[in-house]
Amino acid sequence: MSNTFLLGIDTGGTFTDFVLWRDEQVRIHKVLSTPCAPEQAILQGIRELGLDSLAAEDQLYIVHGSTVATNAVLEGKGVRTVFITNRGLRDLLSIGRQTRKELYNLQPGPVPPPVPRELCLEANCRLSAQGEVVEALTDNDVQALVEQVRQLAPQAVAINLLFSYLDDTHEKRIAAALPQDLFISRSSAVLPEYKEYDAA
């Protein structure tokens, strides 16, 4: 007779947490994280929970989440990243949604954006709200972006073009031209929906 195991794993900076659901029973387990190789802590927890020796007919379903990326953003510990957006939107990350921690403070202190302005680049292309090409991305535009990225020497590039959730051609084209040793993230792949800033 087969057994079904549901395992939730949260990889954090300090601890990796496990929640195991089996036969309407919950078991919670925790191990120290291994930041340089997160899979080691995950495998350790699986072993300690006895899930590494399941029968062939047993079913193990794993749901994995991580607070590592969230913590890196909150603590400002991310790698050097270039942000590519449409022409005219270079200050998007600095402007954000103009929310303030102190609503009635008329002179709030500046909040550093997730990517400094000098690492924000503009692509000379634009789609309409219907996904039609208003301004085409030329080979020269792509090459100019690639050269700017090379000069800035980042470890990662985030590409966020308007209405890319309707047509991701421009984002894909830019990503394909960039050096492949970079970590490249496209908004059309991460969260393909409307709004150029966070959806909250």
VMD Tcl script that draws the C-alpha trace (Angstrom):
set ca {
  {0.00 0.00 0.00}
  {1.45 3.35 -1.01}
  {1.78 6.33 1.31}
  {1.54 9.98 0.37}
  {3.85 12.52 1.99}
  {3.52 16.29 1.59}
  {6.65 18.23 2.50}
  {6.93 22.00 2.71}
  {10.45 23.44 2.80}
  {11.44 27.05 3.52}
  {15.10 27.87 2.98}
  {16.07 30.83 5.13}
  {19.36 32.54 5.80}
  {19.80 30.91 9.22}
  {17.45 27.92 9.30}
  {15.80 25.64 6.77}
  {12.34 24.69 8.01}
  {10.32 21.61 7.13}
  {6.64 20.82 7.58}
  {5.68 17.22 6.85}
  {2.04 16.21 6.40}
  {1.25 12.50 6.52}
  {-1.91 10.67 7.57}
  {-3.45 13.94 8.78}
  {-0.49 14.43 11.13}
  {1.91 17.37 11.00}
  {5.59 17.07 11.86}
  {7.84 20.14 12.05}
  {11.61 19.98 11.67}
  {14.43 22.53 11.47}
  {18.09 22.37 10.43}
  {20.79 25.00 10.06}
  {20.91 26.45 6.55}
  {23.95 25.99 4.35}
  {23.96 29.30 2.39}
  {26.78 28.34 0.02}
  {24.93 25.16 -0.99}
  {21.24 25.34 0.12}
  {20.55 21.84 -1.19}
  {22.77 20.34 1.55}
  {20.44 21.54 4.31}
  {17.43 20.35 2.32}
  {18.92 16.87 1.86}
  {19.92 16.76 5.53}
  {16.36 17.54 6.60}
  {14.93 14.94 4.24}
  {17.30 12.34 5.72}
  {16.51 13.31 9.30}
  {12.79 13.04 8.57}
  {13.37 9.54 7.19}
  {12.15 10.47 3.73}
  {15.28 9.27 1.92}
  {14.25 5.65 2.25}
  {10.66 5.66 1.02}
  {9.25 2.63 -0.74}
  {9.10 2.77 -4.52}
  {5.32 3.01 -4.47}
  {5.26 5.90 -1.96}
  {4.63 9.43 -3.23}
  {6.49 12.46 -1.92}
  {5.31 15.91 -2.96}
  {7.61 18.83 -2.14}
  {6.73 22.52 -2.08}
  {9.82 24.70 -1.72}
  {10.00 28.37 -0.85}
  {12.82 30.63 0.19}
  {13.16 33.79 2.23}
  {16.79 34.16 1.14}
  {15.95 36.42 -1.81}
  {13.46 38.46 0.22}
  {16.01 38.94 3.00}
  {18.68 39.97 0.51}
  {16.36 42.67 -0.86}
  {15.31 43.89 2.58}
  {18.89 44.01 3.81}
  {20.32 45.47 0.60}
  {22.69 42.54 0.16}
  {21.98 41.74 -3.48}
  {24.63 41.60 -6.18}
  {25.47 44.49 -8.48}
  {22.46 44.62 -10.82}
  {21.65 46.61 -13.94}
  {17.99 47.52 -14.51}
  {16.81 47.92 -18.12}
  {13.50 49.63 -18.85}
  {11.94 51.78 -21.57}
  {13.21 55.22 -22.52}
  {11.81 57.80 -20.10}
  {11.38 55.34 -17.22}
  {14.91 55.32 -15.87}
  {13.78 56.83 -12.57}
  {10.99 54.31 -12.08}
  {12.67 52.56 -9.15}
  {13.49 55.86 -7.42}
  {9.94 57.21 -7.80}
  {8.24 53.91 -6.99}
  {4.71 54.47 -5.75}
  {5.73 57.51 -3.68}
  {4.62 55.81 -0.48}
  {6.07 57.10 2.79}
  {6.56 55.43 6.16}
  {5.47 58.64 7.87}
  {2.41 59.86 5.99}
  {2.41 63.40 7.41}
  {6.16 63.99 7.32}
  {6.57 66.68 4.67}
  {10.33 66.19 4.46}
  {10.90 62.44 4.51}
  {14.45 61.19 4.24}
  {15.43 59.65 0.92}
  {14.97 55.92 0.57}
  {17.66 54.31 -1.59}
  {16.15 52.50 -4.59}
  {16.86 48.78 -5.08}
  {19.10 49.68 -8.03}
  {20.99 53.00 -8.05}
  {20.19 55.40 -10.90}
  {23.61 55.00 -12.51}
  {22.83 51.30 -13.07}
  {19.44 51.99 -14.68}
  {19.47 51.87 -18.49}
  {16.86 52.79 -21.09}
  {15.90 50.72 -24.13}
  {14.72 52.64 -27.18}
  {11.59 50.61 -27.79}
  {7.93 50.77 -26.84}
  {4.77 48.72 -27.06}
  {1.27 50.10 -26.82}
  {-1.20 48.96 -24.17}
  {-2.56 46.61 -26.84}
  {0.86 45.04 -27.42}
  {1.47 46.73 -30.76}
  {4.96 47.99 -31.60}
  {5.05 51.77 -31.25}
  {8.84 51.98 -31.43}
  {10.83 49.02 -32.70}
  {13.98 47.78 -31.01}
  {16.81 48.07 -33.54}
  {20.06 46.12 -33.72}
  {21.92 49.34 -32.90}
  {19.78 49.83 -29.79}
  {20.54 46.29 -28.63}
  {24.27 46.69 -29.23}
  {24.30 50.01 -27.36}
  {22.63 48.34 -24.36}
  {25.08 45.43 -24.45}
  {28.01 47.84 -24.48}
  {26.59 49.84 -21.57}
  {26.09 46.65 -19.57}
  {29.67 45.55 -20.29}
  {31.03 48.88 -19.08}
  {28.97 48.73 -15.87}
  {30.15 45.15 -15.18}
  {27.16 43.86 -13.18}
  {26.56 40.34 -11.93}
  {22.87 40.43 -12.80}
  {20.49 42.22 -15.17}
  {16.78 42.82 -14.62}
  {14.77 43.65 -17.76}
  {11.38 45.30 -17.25}
  {9.74 46.73 -20.37}
  {6.24 48.18 -20.56}
  {3.54 45.75 -21.71}
  {6.02 42.90 -22.09}
  {3.35 40.59 -20.65}
  {1.52 41.08 -23.97}
  {4.60 40.56 -26.15}
  {7.94 39.56 -24.67}
  {9.89 39.75 -27.93}
  {11.88 42.87 -26.97}
  {12.79 41.52 -23.53}
  {13.87 38.18 -24.98}
  {15.94 39.87 -27.66}
  {17.81 42.01 -25.13}
  {18.38 39.01 -22.83}
  {19.71 36.88 -25.69}
  {22.26 39.55 -26.64}
  {23.68 39.98 -23.13}
  {26.71 38.02 -21.90}
  {25.47 34.61 -20.81}
  {27.55 34.55 -17.63}
  {25.17 37.13 -16.14}
  {22.07 36.22 -14.15}
  {19.30 37.64 -16.33}
  {15.74 38.17 -15.16}
  {12.86 39.24 -17.43}
  {9.62 40.67 -16.04}
  {7.70 38.78 -18.73}
  {9.03 35.51 -17.30}
  {8.91 36.35 -13.58}
  {5.49 38.06 -13.33}
  {3.80 38.62 -16.71}
  {1.09 41.11 -15.77}
  {0.32 44.78 -16.12}
  {1.83 47.57 -13.95}
  {5.40 48.72 -14.39}
  {6.06 48.85 -10.65}
  {5.00 46.39 -7.95}
  {1.40 45.21 -8.18}
  {0.55 45.95 -4.51}
}
mol new
graphics top color blue
foreach p $ca { graphics top sphere $p radius 0.5 }
foreach p [lrange $ca 0 end-1] q [lrange $ca 1 end] { graphics top cylinder $p $q radius 0.2 }
display resetview
